[in-house]
Amino acid sequence: MGLKLIGIGILEKKEGELYAFEYPYKIIDTGNWSVKHNGTMVEFSHELTNGTYPYFYTKTIEFLP
C-alpha cells in the first residue's frame, strides 16, 4: 500500500501506519514530470496516473521585470 503526495508521487507506507513528515519514505512511483520555460516564465507539470485518484498538477511562475 502506498501514500500519494501531490508533487512527490507514491511513497511506500504500510497499511495502518501513521504518516511521519520527518521519516525518509521510499518513493515507489514519481509519476511524469515536465518543465517548460521561456524568458519570463517557468511551468512545472506533474502527472500521476497510478492508484485510485490520478491527477495532473501544473504550476506556473512568471517573473516580473
C-alpha positions in Angstrom: 0.0 0.0 0.0 1.3 3.5 -0.8 0.7 7.0 0.2 0.1 9.6 -2.6 1.6 13.1 -2.1 0.9 15.7 -4.8 4.1 16.9 -6.4 6.1 13.9 -5.0 4.4 10.7 -6.1 3.6 7.5 -4.3 5.5 6.7 -1.1 6.0 3.2 0.4 3.9 3.1 3.6 2.4 0.1 5.4 -1.4 -0.1 5.8 -2.4 1.4 9.1 1.0 3.1 9.7 0.7 6.8 10.6 2.4 9.3 8.3 5.5 11.0 9.8 6.8 14.0 7.9 10.4 13.6 9.0 10.7 9.9 8.0 12.6 9.3 4.7 10.0 7.1 2.8 11.0 5.2 -0.3 9.4 6.7 -3.4 7.6 3.9 -5.4 6.3 5.9 -8.3 7.4 9.5 -9.1 4.9 9.9 -12.0 5.9 12.0 -15.0 7.4 15.5 -14.7 7.8 18.1 -17.4 9.3 21.6 -17.3 8.7 24.4 -19.9 10.3 27.8 -19.9 10.8 30.9 -21.8 12.4 34.3 -20.9 9.7 35.3 -18.4 8.1 32.1 -17.0 8.6 28.5 -15.9 5.9 25.9 -15.9 6.2 22.7 -13.9 3.8 19.8 -14.6 3.4 16.5 -12.7 1.1 13.7 -13.8 0.4 10.6 -11.7 -1.9 8.0 -13.1 -1.1 5.1 -10.7 -3.6 4.5 -7.9 -7.3 5.3 -7.2 -7.1 9.1 -7.7 -4.9 10.0 -10.7 -4.1 13.7 -11.1 -2.4 16.3 -13.3 -0.8 19.2 -11.5 0.6 22.4 -13.2 2.4 25.3 -11.5 3.4 28.4 -13.5 5.8 31.0 -12.2 6.1 34.3 -14.1 9.0 36.6 -13.5 8.3 40.3 -13.4 10.7 42.9 -14.9 
